[in-house]
């Protein structure tokens, strides 16, 4: 008998502090109208001083477990997609494991920027399919506000903090029909953070206020072109027609990119889950945040076919086709 994985539960969490476009008008040369027109973003959530990626992830994980009718003791595999770990080590997956009082199972995090959740989902899917996991916890989480340059209007308006999670369990019929992952490092200079551990760490330690760097117009062009090809690949490899898709759940980076993906699928925006207005670009957290929102408000129902797609720094990109 074939073994598959299914999404048994979803959860998400946004920090209490909200930073609106009107708030940003007071600190940088921008306007609410300018931000909305170019990005679709209205507000973003900012993690408090005592919060971290692992604490945001804990909230989302507990909600996903409750949704799945599971408890932390059921979890036997943890993978977290994040670009903003609490520490260099231990990894954020391990820190989340401790917060949930889980001991002994594999727990790790990976960093593929905005594609982190889809990459993590793909790995967890394989573990469940192979019988290595009976209850896999998959989380996307970011505290991007920690390294945004709040004086740079080109990037400060875009990003926010949050977490989203899903629980995967075994199934006799396909839940996750397929995942498709890609990357191309030749685009690294279009979107990046300029410091790391083995390169530029001393500058970072000197309290540099430098934030992430992005060539927005070029990122937009490559993203639209790449996601269009990704949609074709995903549908073709799974024998699915555009008309079969019930919901598009895209990475919430920019409303114009989301609209372009919908056009490619021939989907009306009424069939696209859009939450970017409420939390901005939360990188690895954005897809599970959007998914959980649409599940809980009743838009997404069991049995519907979902296409998840993402594009992030690196560049990395990927998709997941899911029978929810």
N, C-alpha and C positions, 0 to 999 in steps of 0.2 A: 504494500500500500504506500502510495506517495504521501509525503509529509510536507506540509506548508506552514507558513506563519500567518497570523491574522492580528489586526489591531484590536486588542481586547478593551483598551481604555485610553483616554486622553486627559491631559491636564495642562494648565498654564498658570503663570503668575507674572504680574507686573508690579513694580515697586509703587508705594503710595505717592511719592513726590511726582508731580506733573509739571513739565516745563512746556508752556504753550508758545505758539508763534508770537503772540503779543508780548510774552516775557522776553523773547529774544530781541524784539524790536528795541528794547531798552538798553541792550548791551552791545549789539553789533549793527552794522549798516545793512538792514534788511527790513522787509515788511511781511505781514501776514499774507497779503495778496501775492507777493513774489514767491513765497515758499509754496503756497497752495497751488499756484499755477504751474510751477515747474516740477513739483514732487508729489503733490496730493497730501502732504503731511500737515496735520493741524496741531499735534501735540506729541510729546514723547515722555517716557517715564525715566526717572533718574534714581539709581540705587543710593540709599542713605549711607552715611559714614560707617555704620556697623554691618552693612550688607556686603555680600560678595557673590561671586558666581555660584559657589556651592550652596549658599543659603537660598538664593533664588531658585536654584535647581531643586532643592529639597521641597519647597512649597509645590512646585509643578509636579514633582514625582509623587508626592503623597496624594495629590488630587487625581493623577492618572491611575494610581493603584486603587484608590477608592472607586473610580469609574469602572475599573476592570473587575471589581469584586475580589481584589487580591490584597495581601498585606506585605510589608517589607520582608517578612520571613519566607515568602514564596519566591522572591527574586533570586535568580542564580546566575545572572549576567548583567553587567552595567556598562554602558558606553555613553560617553558624553562628548558632544561636539561643542567646542568653544575656542574662541580666539583670545579670551581674557581669563586665563586660569587664576585661581587664588594665589597659587605659588608655582614656582618652576617645578618643584616636586615637594611632597607627594602630588600626584596628578589629581585633577578635579573629580574624576570618577571615584577615586579612592576616598577623597574627602566627603563626597556625597554618600558613599557607602557607610562611613562612620556615622554621619548624621542620621542615617536611617537605621542604625544599629544592625547592620548586615555584616557578616563575617565569613571570609573564606572564598567567596566566589570571585571570578575575574571582574575587575573594575578598572577602567582606564578612560582616558580622554584623547581626542584627536583634534587636529587643527587644520581645517581647510576653509577658513573664513566663513562666508555665508553659506557654503555648501556643507558645513559641518554636520547638520542634522541628517541630511540625505546620505552622506557617507556613513554615518553611525548607524542609520536605519538599515543600510545595505549589509553591513557587517553582522548586525544582530539577526537579520533575516536568515543569513547563511547559518548561523549557529543554531537557530531554532529548526531550520530545515534538516540539518545534519543530526539532530537529536542531542546536541550538546547543551541545549537550554530548553527549559520548560516554561520559563517566565523571564523574559528579557526586558530590562528597563532602558529606554533610549531617551536621551535628553539633549536639547539644544539650548544653550544659555549664553548670555553675554552681559558684561558690564562695560560697554563701549564708552560710556561717558568718562571712564577713567583715563582714556588717552586721546580724547577729542580735543583739538585746539579750539577753545571756545571764543577765540578772536577771529577765527577764519570762517567767514560766512558761507564759503563754498562747501564746507563739510560740517560745521557745527549744527546746521539746521537739519541734518539728515538722520542722525543716529540716536538710539535710545537703548535702554536696558530692559531685560525681561528673560523669561524662561518658558519653555514648552516641553512636554514629555508625552511619550506613548508607552504602552505596555504591549509586548508581543507574546503570544502564546501559540502552541501548535494547533493545526487545523487539518482536517481531511481534504478540504477543498481550498483552492488558492485564495488567500487574502491579499498578500503582496504578490502580484503577478510577475513583477520584474523590477529591478533597479538598474540604472545605467549611469556610470560615473566616467568623468573625463577631467583632464587638466592639461594646461600648456603654460610652462614657465616663461615663455618668451614675452608674455604680457606683464611681467612682474612690476615693471616700472610705472604702470598705469594706475595701480592701486596698491598701496603698501604702508606699513609702519616702519619708520627709518631705523629703529634700533632693536637689537636683540641681545642674546646672551653672549654668543661668540663673535658678535660684530656690533660695535657701538655701545657696548654695555656701560662703559665708563661715562660716556656722554649722558646716557639715560640716568645713571646714578647721580649725576651732577644737577638733577632736578630740571632738566631741559623741559621747556613748555611746548616743544615741538609735538604736533599731533600727526595723525595719519595723513598720507598724501594721496590725492586722487586727481586724475585728469578726467573730469566728469564727462565731457563730450565724447571722448574716445572710449571710455568704459561703456557708455550708452550704446554706441555703434556696435561694438563687439558683442555686447550682451544680447542685443536684439537679433543680430545675425546668428549667433551661436545657439540661442534658445530656439530659434526657428528650426534649425537642423536637428536639435535635440528632440523636439516634438515629433518630427518625421521619423526619427530613429526609434523612439519609444513606441509609437503606434505600429510601425512596420514589424518590429521584432516580437510584438505581442499579438499580432493579427487583429488589431483593433482599428475601427474607423473613427474619424473625428466625431461623428454623430453618436457614437457609443458613450462618449464622455459625459457624465452627469455634472461634475464639478471640476474646475481648475483651481488648485490651491497653490499659488505661486509664492516664491520668495517676495517678501514685502519690502522692496527697496525704493521703488519709484513708480508712481501710478502710470506714467507713460510706457514704461517697460511692460507692466502688467497688461495694459490695453493692447500692446503689440502682440503679446503672446495669445491673448484672447482672439484677436483678429486672425492669427495664423490657424487657430483651431476652428474658426468660424463660430465661436461661442459668443452669445450675447453677454454683456457684463453682468447680467442678472444671474449667470451661472458661474461667476468668478468670485471667489472669496477674497474680499479686499478689507484689510484691517490696518493698512499702512497709515491711514489718517489718525489712528488712535495711539500708535506707539513708534512711528518712524521705522527706520531700518534697524532691526535688532539682530541682524546677521544670522547666526546659526539658530537663533530662537524663533525667527519669524514664521517659518512654515508650521511648526507645531503649535505656535500661538494662534495662527489663523485657523488651523484644523480644529483645535479645541473650541475656539469661538463658534465656528459653524456647526459643530456637533452639539454644543450645549444650547445654542439658540434654535435648534431644530431644522436648520437648513439641510444638513447632511444626515441621511438616513441609512440604516443597514441595507446592504445589497447594492448600493449605488457605486458607480465606477468613478474613482478620483484620479486625477493626474497631478502629481506634485512635481514642481520643477524649481531649480535654483541656479544661481550664478554668483560667483564670489571671487575675491582677490586671489591671485595666483597666476593666471586665472584657473579656477576650478568650476565645474558645473556638473549637474546631474539631475536625474528624475526618478520618480517611483510611481508605478501604476498599481493602484490599490482597489480591490473590491472590499469596501468597508463593511 
